[in-house]
Amino acid sequence: MSALQQRPERIPDLRSVSEISFHILTSRVAP
């Protein structure tokens, strides 16, 4: 059970990555 608790939560991290990706996309589209 220790291994499970040691693992970082990557599910919520995915949401952050999505937001960052969107930000980069808009930044590139902008002149």
N, C-alpha and C positions, 0 to 999 in steps of 0.2 A: 504493500500500500504506500510505502514511502516513495517509491519511484513515481507513482501517479501524482503525488503532491509536489514532487520536485519539478515535474514538467511544467513549464510556463504556459499560461493560457494563450494559445495562438488564435483561438476563434475570434475574440474581440479585436485582436491585432489585424485581422483580415479587413475589418471595417475601416481601420485607420489607413491601411494601404490603399483601399478604394478611394478614400477621400484625397489622399496625396496624389494618386494617379489622376484624379479629376482636376486637381489644382494644376498639375504639370501640363495637362492637356490644354486647359484654358490659357495658361501662361504662354504656351507655344502658339496657340491660335492668335493671341494678342500680338499686335505689331511691335 
